[in-house]
């Protein structure tokens, strides 16, 4: 029997695909949006996180909330104001959802939230599982505060799942589009040392993981939402260049150069996050793409 699911951040890369799959699977879907819009087969409710406003009707009959909302971390440079927006968009939205559940006495049983591998900070070659301690730096701080807000749902008797998402590979959007740009203009090169681990994952597998967390009610807590075999930045760059039939320069882009251009936001590029997928695999989750080449072949069709 289908569930009634409320999704935030529904117009993003994951949200769009997730809605389509959930509707085809017989679930009823509602979304929270900042602006009124029409999404076929979906009820749209309005909210304004920063002004603490929400249409409380959004909670009517909801079994599960899938929380994807949050400011894009790479949309602009990280000024102190921007960093606070990145945190607030995640934390205040979570708090508003839980407050609305309490006020409406909604029968929400599960809360499945996005998180990020930034939780671990820069960890070199260390293999990271979900019990690994949080790291240092802005991304690690943001993810810790974010997950702490999400965990408060357990006080309401709600099952909480946090998916620590890695670098999502998808056609013509997200991280892959950023990797492609210099390569397409014959300026492809590894970044910094090139040895930093990149915990990649195909967008279809991320979407499947959210569906898995929805249907498999034994899942709770944090899970690394990354393919089983991370690769280095240099390996990823070469693999993309090969698909695009472009060369890769024999020298790397200096870390200092990117810091001048991007400021503190460049830290994201140099984080080395060697994640383990063992915990999600133990729940009988089946990855469609475990090898980078297979994922890129699907995306590029070659």
QUIMOVEN-V675480 format. One record per pair of residues at least 24 apart in sequence whose ideal C-beta (glycine too) atoms are under 8 Angstrom apart, sorted by the first residue. I is the first residue (numbers start at 1). GAP is how many residues later the second one is. Records with the same first field share a line. If there is no record, write none. Layout:
# QUIMOVEN-V675480
I = GAP / GAP
This chain:
# QUIMOVEN-V675480
1 = 25
2 = 24 / 25 / 26
3 = 24 / 25 / 60 / 61 / 211
4 = 24 / 25 / 26 / 57 / 58 / 59 / 60
5 = 24 / 25 / 57 / 58 / 59 / 60 / 61 / 209
6 = 24 / 25 / 26 / 52 / 53 / 56 / 58 / 59 / 60
7 = 24 / 25 / 58 / 59 / 61
8 = 24 / 57 / 58 / 59 / 60 / 61 / 85 / 89
9 = 58 / 59 / 60 / 61 / 105
10 = 29 / 32 / 58
11 = 26
12 = 56
13 = 155 / 157 / 160 / 161 / 190
14 = 54 / 100 / 154 / 189 / 192 / 193 / 196
15 = 53
17 = 186 / 187 / 190
18 = 48 / 50 / 189 / 192 / 193
21 = 186 / 190
22 = 189 / 192
25 = 186
28 = 33
30 = 28 / 32
32 = 26 / 37
47 = 49
49 = 39 / 40 / 43 / 44 / 47
50 = 38 / 42
52 = 40 / 44
54 = 42 / 43 / 46
56 = 44 / 47 / 48
58 = 42
59 = 41 / 42 / 45 / 47 / 49
60 = 44 / 46
61 = 46
62 = 44 / 45 / 46
63 = 44 / 45 / 46 / 47
64 = 44 / 45 / 46 / 47 / 48 / 150
65 = 32 / 43 / 45 / 46 / 47
66 = 46 / 47 / 144 / 148
67 = 26 / 27 / 30 / 44 / 45 / 46 / 47 / 83
68 = 46
69 = 24
70 = 44 / 76
73 = 66 / 192 / 195
74 = 104 / 191 / 194
77 = 185 / 186 / 187 / 188
78 = 60 / 185 / 186 / 187
83 = 55 / 59
86 = 56
87 = 55 / 58 / 59
90 = 52 / 55 / 56 / 59
91 = 54 / 55 / 58
94 = 52 / 55 / 56 / 58
95 = 54 / 57
98 = 54 / 55 / 58
101 = 55 / 57
102 = 54
108 = 48 / 50
109 = 49 / 50
110 = 48 / 49 / 50 / 51 / 103 / 104 / 107
111 = 39 / 42 / 47 / 48 / 49 / 50
112 = 48 / 49 / 51 / 98 / 101 / 102
113 = 33 / 34 / 37 / 47 / 48 / 49 / 50
114 = 48 / 49 / 51
115 = 28 / 31 / 32 / 35 / 47 / 48 / 49 / 50 / 107
116 = 27 / 48 / 49 / 50
117 = 47 / 48 / 49 / 82 / 107 / 109 / 154 / 156 / 158
118 = 24 / 25 / 150 / 153 / 155
119 = 24 / 25 / 28 / 45 / 103
120 = 153 / 155
121 = 150
122 = 74 / 145 / 148 / 149 / 150 / 151
123 = 148 / 149 / 150 / 151
124 = 148 / 150
125 = 72 / 147 / 149
126 = 148
127 = 147 / 148 / 149
128 = 96 / 145 / 146 / 147 / 148
129 = 95 / 146 / 147 / 149 / 150
130 = 34 / 91 / 92 / 93 / 94 / 149
137 = 130 / 134
138 = 126 / 129
139 = 128 / 129 / 132
147 = 75
159 = 58 / 60 / 61
160 = 60 / 61
161 = 52 / 58 / 59 / 60 / 62
162 = 59 / 60 / 61
163 = 43 / 46 / 47 / 50 / 59 / 60 / 62
164 = 58 / 59 / 60 / 61 / 62 / 111
165 = 36 / 41 / 60 / 61
166 = 32 / 33 / 34 / 35 / 58 / 59 / 60 / 61 / 64 / 107 / 109
167 = 31 / 32 / 33 / 34
168 = 32 / 33 / 34 / 35 / 38
169 = 31 / 32 / 33 / 34 / 126 / 127 / 130
170 = 32 / 33 / 129
171 = 128 / 129
174 = 29
176 = 64 / 123
179 = 57 / 58 / 61
180 = 60 / 64
183 = 54 / 57 / 58 / 61 / 63 / 65
184 = 60 / 62
186 = 60 / 61
187 = 62
188 = 49 / 52 / 53 / 58 / 59 / 60 / 61
189 = 48 / 59 / 60 / 62 / 63 / 64
190 = 43 / 44 / 47 / 58 / 62 / 63
191 = 42 / 46 / 61 / 62 / 64 / 67 / 78 / 79
192 = 41 / 60 / 61 / 62 / 63 / 66 / 77 / 78
193 = 40 / 59 / 62
194 = 38 / 39 / 40 / 43 / 58
195 = 37 / 38 / 39 / 77
196 = 36 / 37 / 73 / 74 / 75 / 76 / 77
197 = 33 / 34 / 35 / 75 / 76 / 77 / 78
198 = 32 / 33 / 34 / 35 / 38 / 75
199 = 25 / 27 / 28 / 31 / 74 / 75 / 76
200 = 26 / 27 / 30 / 31 / 36 / 92 / 95
201 = 24 / 25 / 26 / 88
202 = 25 / 86 / 87 / 93 / 96 / 97
204 = 84 / 85 / 94
205 = 82 / 83 / 84
208 = 77 / 80
209 = 71 / 76
212 = 68 / 71 / 73
216 = 67 / 68
218 = 65
219 = 64
223 = 56 / 57 / 60
224 = 51 / 52 / 53 / 55 / 56
225 = 55
226 = 49 / 51
227 = 50 / 60 / 62 / 63 / 64 / 65 / 68
228 = 48 / 49 / 53 / 59 / 62
229 = 61 / 62 / 63
230 = 43 / 44 / 45
231 = 61
233 = 36
235 = 57
236 = 56
239 = 53 / 54 / 57
240 = 56
243 = 53 / 54 / 57 / 59
244 = 56
